[in-house]
Amino acid sequence: MMKRTIAALLFVTLALGCERAGSRPRETAEAFLDAHYVRIDLPAAVEFASGLARDKIDKEIALTKGQEIDHSTQEPRVSYKLQRAEESAATAQYAFQLTVRPPGADPFKKLVMVTVRSTDGKWSVTNYSEGEAISEGGD
């Protein structure tokens, strides 16, 4: 009985996770940001991308091929907050302000625009672009 309960909970958790990514535009954009910028996991970011966005990530993967990232690599801490949203039935565009905290350096902010489109009922990031870095004190 306990194994069935655990299996059922696992199934529900996985189903909710799959439903989250790709079923709503903002959640798709945020899942993309989490993979690409927060976790710096480009192969995971590809899962949320199509079209031009996928092409950009594929190029980033090619540029970083052979670069070892392991437990000793000091990665920046990245957080973000939504600045602006424009949504319609089939497209959405979001402006996120990212705060990047590199190890041993001053934090900085940048703007990331994310365009999301629905195709066959599934949302995916079709484009993204980064704005100029803004200094921490220059709000």
DSSP file (Angstrom, degrees, kcal/mol; ACC not computed):
  #  RESIDUE AA STRUCTURE BP1 BP2  ACC     N-H-->O    O-->H-N    N-H-->O    O-->H-N    TCO  KAPPA ALPHA  PHI   PSI    X-CA   Y-CA   Z-CA
    1    1 A M     >        0   0    0      0, 0.0     4,-2.0     0, 0.0     5,-0.2   0.000 360.0 360.0 360.0 -41.8    0.0    0.0    0.0
    2    2 A M  H  >  +     0   0    0      1,-0.2     4,-2.5     2,-0.2     5,-0.2   0.885 360.0  53.3 -63.9 -38.9    2.8    2.4    0.9
    3    3 A K  H  > S+     0   0    0      1,-0.2     4,-2.6     2,-0.2    -1,-0.2   0.893 108.6  50.0 -64.1 -39.0    4.5    1.8   -2.5
    4    4 A R  H  > S+     0   0    0      2,-0.2     4,-2.5     1,-0.2    -1,-0.2   0.899 110.6  49.7 -65.3 -40.6    1.3    2.6   -4.3
    5    5 A T  H  X S+     0   0    0     -4,-2.0     4,-2.5     2,-0.2    -2,-0.2   0.929 112.8  46.2 -64.0 -45.4    0.9    5.8   -2.4
    6    6 A I  H  X S+     0   0    0     -4,-2.5     4,-2.5     1,-0.2    -2,-0.2   0.918 113.2  50.0 -63.8 -43.0    4.5    6.9   -3.1
    7    7 A A  H  X S+     0   0    0     -4,-2.6     4,-2.3     1,-0.2    -2,-0.2   0.902 111.0  49.2 -62.4 -40.9    4.1    6.0   -6.8
    8    8 A A  H  X S+     0   0    0     -4,-2.5     4,-2.4     2,-0.2    -2,-0.2   0.914 111.5  48.8 -65.2 -43.3    0.9    8.0   -7.0
    9    9 A L  H  X S+     0   0    0     -4,-2.5     4,-2.5     1,-0.2    -2,-0.2   0.902 111.3  50.2 -63.4 -40.8    2.5   11.0   -5.3
   10   10 A L  H  X S+     0   0    0     -4,-2.5     4,-2.6     2,-0.2    -2,-0.2   0.913 110.4  49.9 -62.9 -43.0    5.5   10.8   -7.7
   11   11 A F  H  X S+     0   0    0     -4,-2.3     4,-2.8     2,-0.2    -2,-0.2   0.927 111.8  47.5 -61.5 -46.4    3.2   10.6  -10.7
   12   12 A V  H  X S+     0   0    0     -4,-2.4     4,-2.6     2,-0.2    -2,-0.2   0.911 112.0  50.4 -62.6 -43.0    1.2   13.6   -9.6
   13   13 A T  H  X S+     0   0    0     -4,-2.5     4,-2.2     2,-0.2    -2,-0.2   0.930 113.3  45.0 -61.6 -46.4    4.4   15.6   -8.9
   14   14 A L  H  X S+     0   0    0     -4,-2.6     4,-2.5     2,-0.2     5,-0.2   0.906 112.5  51.6 -64.2 -41.3    5.8   14.8  -12.3
   15   15 A A  H  X S+     0   0    0     -4,-2.8     4,-2.3     1,-0.2    -2,-0.2   0.909 110.7  47.9 -63.2 -41.9    2.5   15.5  -14.0
   16   16 A L  H  X S+     0   0    0     -4,-2.6     4,-2.0     2,-0.2    -1,-0.2   0.898 111.1  51.4 -65.9 -39.5    2.3   18.9  -12.3
   17   17 A G  H  X S+     0   0    0     -4,-2.2     4,-1.5     1,-0.2    -2,-0.2   0.908 112.6  45.3 -63.2 -42.3    5.9   19.7  -13.3
   18   18 A C  H  < S+     0   0    0     -4,-2.5    -2,-0.2     1,-0.2    -1,-0.2   0.874 112.3  51.7 -68.4 -37.1    5.2   18.8  -16.9
   19   19 A E  H  X S+     0   0    0     -4,-2.3     4,-0.6    -5,-0.2    -1,-0.2   0.861 105.4  57.3 -67.4 -35.1    1.9   20.8  -16.9
   20   20 A R  H >X S+     0   0    0     -4,-2.0     3,-0.8    -5,-0.2     4,-0.7   0.960  98.3  62.5 -62.3 -53.2    3.7   23.9  -15.5
   21   21 A A  H 3< S+     0   0    0     -4,-1.5     7,-0.1     1,-0.2    -1,-0.1  -0.637 118.9   6.6 -80.1 119.4    6.3   24.2  -18.3
   22   22 A G  H 34 S+     0   0    0     -2,-0.6   101,-3.4     2,-0.5    -1,-0.2   0.274 109.9  83.1 100.0 -11.4    4.6   24.8  -21.6
   23   23 A S  H << S+     0   0    0     -3,-0.8    -2,-0.1    -4,-0.6    -3,-0.1   0.688  94.1  34.1-100.4 -18.9    1.0   25.3  -20.5
   24   24 A R  S  X S-     0   0    0     -4,-0.7     4,-2.0     1,-0.1    -2,-0.5  -0.996  74.7-132.4-135.5 141.3    1.1   28.9  -19.5
   25   25 A P  H  > S+     0   0    0      0, 0.0     4,-2.4     0, 0.0     5,-0.2   0.922 103.1  44.3 -63.5 -47.1    3.2   31.7  -21.0
   26   26 A R  H  > S+     0   0    0      1,-0.2     4,-2.7     2,-0.2     5,-0.2   0.914 113.4  50.8 -66.8 -39.9    4.7   33.3  -17.9
   27   27 A E  H  > S+     0   0    0      1,-0.2     4,-2.4     2,-0.2    -1,-0.2   0.874 110.7  50.6 -63.7 -35.7    5.5   30.0  -16.3
   28   28 A T  H  X S+     0   0    0     -4,-2.0     4,-2.2     2,-0.2    -2,-0.2   0.929 110.8  48.2 -66.0 -45.1    7.3   29.0  -19.6
   29   29 A A  H  X S+     0   0    0     -4,-2.4     4,-2.4     1,-0.2    -2,-0.2   0.918 114.0  46.7 -60.8 -43.7    9.3   32.2  -19.6
   30   30 A E  H  X S+     0   0    0     -4,-2.7     4,-2.8     2,-0.2    -1,-0.2   0.871 109.8  52.6 -69.3 -36.6   10.3   31.8  -16.0
   31   31 A A  H  X S+     0   0    0     -4,-2.4     4,-2.2     2,-0.2    -1,-0.2   0.896 110.4  49.9 -64.0 -38.5   11.2   28.1  -16.5
   32   32 A F  H  X S+     0   0    0     -4,-2.2     4,-3.2     2,-0.2     5,-0.3   0.938 111.4  47.5 -62.5 -48.0   13.4   29.3  -19.4
   33   33 A L  H  X>S+     0   0    0     -4,-2.4     4,-2.3     1,-0.2     5,-1.8   0.912 110.3  52.9 -60.6 -42.8   15.1   32.0  -17.2
   34   34 A D  I  <>S+     0   0    0     -4,-2.8     5,-3.0     3,-0.2     6,-0.3   0.932 116.2  39.0 -58.2 -46.3   15.6   29.5  -14.4
   35   35 A A  I  <5S+     0   0    0     -4,-2.2     6,-3.4     3,-0.2    -2,-0.2   0.953 124.5  36.5 -69.2 -50.4   17.4   27.1  -16.8
   36   36 A H  I  <5S+     0   0    0     -4,-3.2    -3,-0.2     4,-0.2    -2,-0.2   0.931 133.7  15.1 -73.3 -47.8   19.3   29.6  -18.9
   37   37 A Y  I  <5S+     0   0    0     -4,-2.3    -3,-0.2    -5,-0.3    -2,-0.1   0.849 128.4  40.3-101.6 -40.2   20.3   32.3  -16.4
   38   38 A V  I   <S+     0   0    0     -5,-1.8    40,-0.2     1,-0.1    -3,-0.2   0.959 132.0  21.5 -78.9 -51.4   19.9   31.0  -12.8
   39   39 A R  S   <S-     0   0    0     -5,-3.0    -4,-0.2    -6,-0.2    -3,-0.1   0.606  93.1-137.3 -91.0 -12.2   21.1   27.4  -13.2
   40   40 A I        +     0   0    0     -6,-0.3     2,-0.6     1,-0.2    -4,-0.2   0.942  52.2 147.0  51.4  52.8   23.2   28.1  -16.3
   41   41 A D     >  +     0   0    0     -6,-3.4     4,-1.9     1,-0.2     3,-0.4  -0.805  23.1 178.1-119.5  84.3   21.9   24.8  -17.9
   42   42 A L  H  > S+     0   0    0     -2,-0.6     4,-1.8     1,-0.2    -1,-0.2   0.874  78.7  55.7 -62.1 -40.9   21.7   25.5  -21.6
   43   43 A P  H  > S+     0   0    0      0, 0.0     4,-0.6     0, 0.0    -1,-0.2   0.883 110.0  47.8 -59.5 -34.6   20.6   22.0  -22.6
   44   44 A A  H >4 S+     0   0    0     -3,-0.4     3,-0.8     1,-0.2     4,-0.4   0.876 107.2  56.1 -70.5 -36.1   17.7   22.4  -20.1
   45   45 A A  H >< S+     0   0    0     -4,-1.9     3,-1.6     1,-0.2     4,-0.3   0.838  97.0  64.5 -63.9 -32.6   16.9   25.8  -21.6
   46   46 A V  H >< S+     0   0    0     -4,-1.8     3,-1.5     1,-0.3    -1,-0.2   0.832  90.3  66.8 -58.3 -32.7   16.5   24.2  -25.0
   47   47 A E  T << S+     0   0    0     -3,-0.8    -1,-0.3    -4,-0.6    -2,-0.2   0.725 105.3  41.8 -63.2 -21.6   13.5   22.3  -23.7
   48   48 A F  T <  S+     0   0    0     -3,-1.6    77,-3.4    -4,-0.4     2,-0.3   0.366 106.8  82.1-103.7   2.9   11.6   25.5  -23.4
   49   49 A A  B <   +a  125   0A   0     -3,-1.5     2,-0.3    -4,-0.3    77,-0.2  -0.741  44.4 168.5-116.4 156.1   12.7   27.1  -26.7
   50   50 A S    >>  +     0   0    0     75,-2.4     3,-1.1    -2,-0.3     4,-0.7  -0.950  54.4   3.1-150.2 167.9   11.8   27.0  -30.3
   51   51 A G  H 3> S-     0   0    0     -2,-0.3     4,-2.0     1,-0.3     3,-0.2  -0.236 128.4  -1.4  58.9-135.2   12.7   28.9  -33.5
   52   52 A L  H 3> S+     0   0    0     74,-0.4     4,-2.5     1,-0.2    -1,-0.3   0.859 133.5  56.4 -59.3 -39.7   15.2   31.7  -33.1
   53   53 A A  H <> S+     0   0    0     73,-1.5     4,-2.2    -3,-1.1    -1,-0.2   0.922 108.0  48.0 -60.7 -43.5   15.5   31.2  -29.3
   54   54 A R  H  X S+     0   0    0     -4,-0.7     4,-2.7    71,-0.2    -1,-0.2   0.911 110.2  52.3 -63.6 -41.6   16.6   27.6  -29.9
   55   55 A D  H  X S+     0   0    0     -4,-2.0     4,-2.0     1,-0.2    -2,-0.2   0.915 109.1  50.3 -59.5 -43.3   19.1   28.7  -32.6
   56   56 A K  H  X S+     0   0    0     -4,-2.5     4,-2.1     2,-0.2    -2,-0.2   0.918 112.0  46.7 -61.6 -44.0   20.6   31.2  -30.1
   57   57 A I  H  X S+     0   0    0     -4,-2.2     4,-2.8     2,-0.2    -2,-0.2   0.912 108.9  54.6 -66.9 -41.7   21.0   28.5  -27.4
   58   58 A D  H  X S+     0   0    0     -4,-2.7     4,-2.1     1,-0.2    -1,-0.2   0.897 109.6  48.5 -57.6 -39.8   22.4   26.0  -29.9
   59   59 A K  H  X S+     0   0    0     -4,-2.0     4,-2.4     2,-0.2    -1,-0.2   0.894 110.4  50.9 -66.9 -39.9   25.1   28.6  -30.8
   60   60 A E  H  X S+     0   0    0     -4,-2.1     4,-1.6     2,-0.2    -2,-0.2   0.901 109.6  50.6 -63.6 -40.4   25.8   29.3  -27.1
   61   61 A I  H  X S+     0   0    0     -4,-2.8     4,-0.6     1,-0.2    -2,-0.2   0.921 110.9  48.9 -62.4 -43.6   26.2   25.6  -26.5
   62   62 A A  H >< S+     0   0    0     -4,-2.1     3,-0.7     1,-0.2    -2,-0.2   0.898 110.3  51.3 -63.2 -40.4   28.7   25.4  -29.4
   63   63 A L  H 3< S+     0   0    0     -4,-2.4    -1,-0.2     1,-0.2    -2,-0.2   0.807 114.8  42.2 -67.0 -29.4   30.6   28.4  -28.1
   64   64 A T  H >< S+     0   0    0     -4,-1.6     3,-2.2    -5,-0.2    -1,-0.2   0.410  82.3 129.0 -99.6   1.9   31.0   26.8  -24.7
   65   65 A K  T << S+     0   0    0     -3,-0.7     3,-0.1    -4,-0.6    -3,-0.0  -0.343  75.8  21.2 -58.9 133.6   31.7   23.3  -25.8
   66   66 A G  T 3  S+     0   0    0      1,-0.3     2,-0.7    -2,-0.0    -1,-0.3   0.308  89.8 125.1  89.5  -8.7   34.9   22.0  -24.1
   67   67 A Q    <   -     0   0    0     -3,-2.2     2,-0.4     2,-0.0    -1,-0.3  -0.762  58.4-136.7 -85.7 115.2   34.6   24.5  -21.2
   68   68 A E        -     0   0    0     -2,-0.7     2,-0.5    -3,-0.1    -3,-0.0  -0.563  23.3-178.4 -76.7 127.9   34.6   22.5  -18.0
   69   69 A I        +     0   0    0     -2,-0.4     2,-0.2     4,-0.1    -2,-0.0  -0.971  21.0 148.2-124.3 113.9   32.2   23.5  -15.4
   70   70 A D    >   -     0   0    0     -2,-0.5     3,-1.6     0, 0.0    -2,-0.0  -0.582  64.5 -68.2-131.2-166.6   32.4   21.5  -12.2
   71   71 A H  T 3  S+     0   0    0      1,-0.3    -2,-0.0    -2,-0.2     0, 0.0   0.717 128.2  56.6 -63.7 -20.5   31.9   21.9   -8.5
   72   72 A S  T 3  S+     0   0    0      2,-0.1     2,-0.3     0, 0.0    -1,-0.3   0.624  81.7 104.4 -86.8 -12.0   34.9   24.2   -8.2
   73   73 A T  S <  S-     0   0    0     -3,-1.6     2,-0.8     1,-0.1    -4,-0.1  -0.534  70.5-136.5 -71.1 127.0   33.6   26.6  -10.8
   74   74 A Q        -     0   0    0     -2,-0.3    -1,-0.1    29,-0.1    -2,-0.1  -0.764  25.5-168.2 -88.1 113.0   32.3   29.8   -9.1
   75   75 A E        -     0   0    0     -2,-0.8     2,-0.1    27,-0.1   -35,-0.0  -0.713  22.2-109.1-100.5 151.1   29.0   30.7  -10.7
   76   76 A P        -     0   0    0      0, 0.0     2,-0.5     0, 0.0    -1,-0.1  -0.385  27.2-120.7 -71.1 154.9   27.1   34.0  -10.2
   77   77 A R  E     -B  101   0A   0     24,-2.1    24,-3.0    -2,-0.1     2,-0.4  -0.858  34.1-167.6 -93.2 132.6   23.9   34.1   -8.3
   78   78 A V  E     +B  100   0A   0     -2,-0.5     2,-0.3    22,-0.2    22,-0.2  -0.978  13.8 170.5-127.4 133.1   21.1   35.3  -10.5
   79   79 A S  E     -B   99   0A   0     20,-2.1    20,-2.9    -2,-0.4     2,-0.3  -0.903  10.7-167.2-130.8 164.2   17.6   36.5   -9.5
   80   80 A Y  E     -B   98   0A   0     -2,-0.3     2,-0.3    18,-0.2    18,-0.2  -0.983  10.7-162.2-149.6 158.9   15.0   38.2  -11.5
   81   81 A K  E     -B   97   0A   0     16,-1.6    16,-2.7    -2,-0.3     2,-0.3  -0.996  32.9-105.0-143.6 146.4   11.7   40.0  -11.3
   82   82 A L  E     +B   96   0A   0     -2,-0.3    14,-0.2    14,-0.2     3,-0.1  -0.501  33.9 174.0 -71.0 129.9    9.0   40.8  -13.8
   83   83 A Q  E     +     0   0A   0     12,-3.6     2,-0.3     1,-0.4    13,-0.2   0.753  65.9   0.2-102.3 -37.5    9.0   44.4  -15.0
   84   84 A R  E     -B   95   0A   0     11,-1.5    11,-2.6     2,-0.0    -1,-0.4  -0.994  57.3-165.9-156.2 145.9    6.4   44.3  -17.7
   85   85 A A  E     -B   94   0A   0     -2,-0.3     2,-0.4     9,-0.2     9,-0.2  -1.000   6.2-176.5-138.6 136.5    4.1   41.9  -19.4
   86   86 A E  E     +B   93   0A   0      7,-2.4     7,-2.7    -2,-0.4     2,-0.4  -0.970  20.0 178.4-129.2 115.3    2.1   42.0  -22.6
   87   87 A E  E     +B   92   0A   0     -2,-0.4     5,-0.2     5,-0.2     2,-0.2  -0.929  11.1 166.0-124.5 142.7   -0.1   39.0  -23.2
   88   88 A S        -     0   0    0      3,-3.0    -2,-0.0    -2,-0.4     0, 0.0  -0.737  55.5 -81.7-134.1-172.3   -2.5   37.9  -25.9
   89   89 A A  S    S+     0   0    0     -2,-0.2     3,-0.1     1,-0.2    -2,-0.0   0.857 125.0  16.5 -64.5 -35.2   -4.2   34.7  -26.8
   90   90 A A  S    S+     0   0    0      1,-0.1    28,-2.5    27,-0.1     2,-0.3   0.543 125.3  39.2-118.4  -9.5   -1.2   33.3  -28.8
   91   91 A T  E     - C   0 117A   0     26,-0.2    -3,-3.0    32,-0.1     2,-0.3  -0.956  51.6-176.6-139.8 158.6    1.8   35.5  -27.8
   92   92 A A  E     -BC  87 116A   0     24,-2.3    24,-3.1    -2,-0.3     2,-0.4  -0.984   7.7-161.0-150.9 146.5    3.3   37.1  -24.8
   93   93 A Q  E     -BC  86 115A   0     -7,-2.7    -7,-2.4    -2,-0.3     2,-0.4  -0.999  11.6-171.4-131.9 133.4    6.3   39.3  -24.2
   94   94 A Y  E     -BC  85 114A   0     20,-2.7    20,-2.7    -2,-0.4     2,-0.5  -0.943  15.6-152.5-125.8 142.8    7.9   39.8  -20.8
   95   95 A A  E     -BC  84 113A   0    -11,-2.6   -12,-3.6    -2,-0.4   -11,-1.5  -0.973  20.8-173.8-112.4 119.2   10.6   42.2  -19.6
   96   96 A F  E     -BC  82 112A   0     16,-2.8    16,-2.8    -2,-0.5     2,-0.7  -0.925  19.2-142.1-114.1 137.3   12.5   40.8  -16.6
   97   97 A Q  E     -BC  81 111A   0    -16,-2.7   -16,-1.6    -2,-0.4     2,-0.4  -0.885  21.6-158.6 -95.8 118.3   15.1   42.6  -14.6
   98   98 A L  E     -BC  80 110A   0     12,-3.3    12,-1.9    -2,-0.7     2,-0.6  -0.785   7.8-155.4 -95.9 138.8   17.9   40.3  -13.7
   99   99 A T  E     -BC  79 109A   0    -20,-2.9   -20,-2.1    -2,-0.4     2,-0.5  -0.975  13.7-164.0-111.1 119.8   20.3   40.9  -10.8
  100  100 A V  E     -BC  78 108A   0      8,-3.3     8,-2.3    -2,-0.6   -22,-0.2  -0.909   9.0-171.0-109.9 126.0   23.6   39.1  -11.3
  101  101 A R  E     -B   77   0A   0    -24,-3.0   -24,-2.1    -2,-0.5     5,-0.1  -0.820  10.5-165.6-117.5  89.2   25.9   38.7   -8.4
  102  102 A P    >   -     0   0    0      0, 0.0     3,-1.7     0, 0.0     2,-0.2  -0.453  34.6 -96.8 -72.5 147.4   29.3   37.4   -9.6
  103  103 A P  T 3  S+     0   0    0      0, 0.0     3,-0.1     0, 0.0   -29,-0.1  -0.457 107.2   4.3 -63.8 129.8   31.6   35.9   -7.0
  104  104 A G  T 3  S+     0   0    0      1,-0.2     2,-0.3    -2,-0.2    -3,-0.0   0.616 117.4  88.3  74.1  13.6   34.2   38.6   -6.0
  105  105 A A  S <  S-     0   0    0     -3,-1.7    -1,-0.2     0, 0.0     0, 0.0  -0.920  84.9 -87.6-138.2 164.1   32.6   41.4   -8.1
  106  106 A D        -     0   0    0     -2,-0.3    -6,-0.0     1,-0.1     2,-0.0  -0.444  48.7-109.5 -70.2 142.4   30.0   44.0   -7.7
  107  107 A P        -     0   0    0      0, 0.0    29,-0.7     0, 0.0     2,-0.3  -0.322  37.9-171.5 -66.4 154.8   26.4   43.0   -8.6
  108  108 A F  E     -CD 100 135A   0     -8,-2.3    -8,-3.3    27,-0.2     2,-0.3  -0.951  13.5-134.0-143.1 164.9   24.8   44.4  -11.7
  109  109 A K  E     +CD  99 134A   0     25,-2.9    25,-4.4    -2,-0.3     2,-0.3  -0.878  19.6 177.1-119.7 151.2   21.4   44.4  -13.4
  110  110 A K  E     -C   98   0A   0    -12,-1.9   -12,-3.3    -2,-0.3     2,-0.5  -0.985  27.3-119.2-148.6 159.0   20.3   43.8  -16.9
  111  111 A L  E     -C   97   0A   0     21,-0.5    20,-3.9    -2,-0.3     2,-0.5  -0.837  22.3-167.3-100.9 132.3   17.1   43.6  -18.8
  112  112 A V  E     -CE  96 130A   0    -16,-2.8   -16,-2.8    -2,-0.5     2,-0.5  -0.982   6.1-156.8-121.7 122.0   16.0   40.4  -20.5
  113  113 A M  E     -CE  95 129A   0     16,-2.8    16,-2.0    -2,-0.5     2,-0.4  -0.838  11.4-168.7 -96.0 131.4   13.1   40.4  -23.0
  114  114 A V  E     -CE  94 128A   0    -20,-2.7   -20,-2.7    -2,-0.5     2,-0.5  -0.984   7.1-161.3-125.9 125.2   11.4   37.1  -23.5
  115  115 A T  E     -CE  93 127A   0     12,-2.9    11,-2.3    -2,-0.4    12,-1.3  -0.911  11.0-171.5-105.9 131.3    8.9   36.4  -26.3
  116  116 A V  E     -CE  92 125A   0    -24,-3.1   -24,-2.3    -2,-0.5     2,-0.3  -0.965   1.7-172.4-125.2 137.4    6.7   33.3  -25.8
  117  117 A R  E     -CE  91 124A   0      7,-2.5     7,-2.1    -2,-0.4     2,-0.5  -0.946  20.1-128.8-130.1 151.6    4.3   31.9  -28.4
  118  118 A S  E     + E   0 123A   0    -28,-2.5     2,-0.4    -2,-0.3     5,-0.2  -0.868  25.4 176.1-100.7 128.4    1.7   29.1  -28.3
  119  119 A T  E >  S- E   0 122A   0      3,-2.7     3,-1.7    -2,-0.5    -2,-0.0  -0.986  74.5 -14.6-131.5 122.0    1.8   26.4  -30.9
  120  120 A D  T 3  S-     0   0    0     -2,-0.4    -1,-0.1     1,-0.3     3,-0.1   0.856 129.5 -53.4  54.5  37.6   -0.7   23.5  -30.8
  121  121 A G  T 3  S+     0   0    0      1,-0.2     2,-0.5   -31,-0.0    -1,-0.3   0.497 117.3 108.7  80.7   3.3   -1.6   24.5  -27.2
  122  122 A K  E <   - E   0 119A   0     -3,-1.7    -3,-2.7     2,-0.0     2,-0.3  -0.956  59.9-141.1-117.9 131.8    2.0   24.5  -26.0
  123  123 A W  E     + E   0 118A   0   -101,-3.4     2,-0.3    -2,-0.5    -5,-0.2  -0.661  25.2 170.7 -88.4 142.1    3.9   27.6  -25.1
  124  124 A S  E     - E   0 117A   0     -7,-2.1    -7,-2.5    -2,-0.3     2,-0.5  -0.991  39.9-104.7-147.2 153.8    7.6   28.0  -25.9
  125  125 A V  E     +aE  49 116A   0    -77,-3.4   -75,-2.4    -2,-0.3    -9,-0.3  -0.667  34.8 176.8 -76.6 122.4   10.2   30.8  -25.9
  126  126 A T  E     +     0   0A   0    -11,-2.3   -73,-1.5    -2,-0.5   -74,-0.4   0.612  63.9   3.6-104.2 -16.2   10.7   31.9  -29.5
  127  127 A N  E     + E   0 115A   0    -12,-1.3   -12,-2.9   -75,-0.2    -1,-0.3  -0.975  56.1 179.8-162.1 154.4   13.1   34.8  -28.8
  128  128 A Y  E     - E   0 114A   0     -2,-0.3     2,-0.3   -14,-0.2   -14,-0.2  -0.975   5.0-174.9-153.7 151.2   15.0   36.5  -26.0
  129  129 A S  E     - E   0 113A   0    -16,-2.0   -16,-2.8    -2,-0.3     2,-0.4  -0.991  17.7-133.0-147.8 152.9   17.4   39.4  -25.9
  130  130 A E  E     - E   0 112A   0     -2,-0.3   -18,-0.2   -18,-0.2     2,-0.1  -0.882  17.1-147.6-110.7 137.7   19.5   41.1  -23.3
  131  131 A G        -     0   0    0    -20,-3.9     3,-0.1    -2,-0.4    -1,-0.0  -0.374  41.8 -64.2 -91.7 176.9   19.7   44.8  -22.6
  132  132 A E        -     0   0    0     -2,-0.1   -21,-0.5     1,-0.1    -1,-0.2  -0.257  59.2-101.3 -58.9 144.1   22.6   46.8  -21.4
  133  133 A A        -     0   0    0    -23,-0.2     2,-0.4    -3,-0.1   -23,-0.3  -0.476  34.8-151.0 -67.5 138.4   23.9   46.1  -18.0
  134  134 A I  E     -D  109   0A   0    -25,-4.4   -25,-2.9    -2,-0.2     5,-0.1  -0.942  20.2-113.5-113.8 132.4   22.7   48.7  -15.4
  135  135 A S  E >   -D  108   0A   0     -2,-0.4     3,-1.4   -27,-0.2   -27,-0.2  -0.274  26.0-114.6 -65.1 153.1   24.9   49.4  -12.4
  136  136 A E  T 3  S+     0   0    0    -29,-0.7     3,-0.2     1,-0.3    -1,-0.1   0.825 115.6  43.9 -57.4 -36.0   23.6   48.4   -9.0
  137  137 A G  T 3  S+     0   0    0      1,-0.2     2,-0.7     2,-0.1    -1,-0.3   0.516  94.6  84.4 -89.0  -4.2   23.3   52.0   -7.8
  138  138 A G    <         0   0    0     -3,-1.4    -1,-0.2     1,-0.2    -3,-0.1  -0.355 360.0 360.0-100.1  55.2   21.8   53.4  -11.0
  139  139 A D              0   0    0     -2,-0.7    -1,-0.2    -3,-0.2    -2,-0.1   0.471 360.0 360.0 -80.2 360.0   18.0   52.7  -10.7
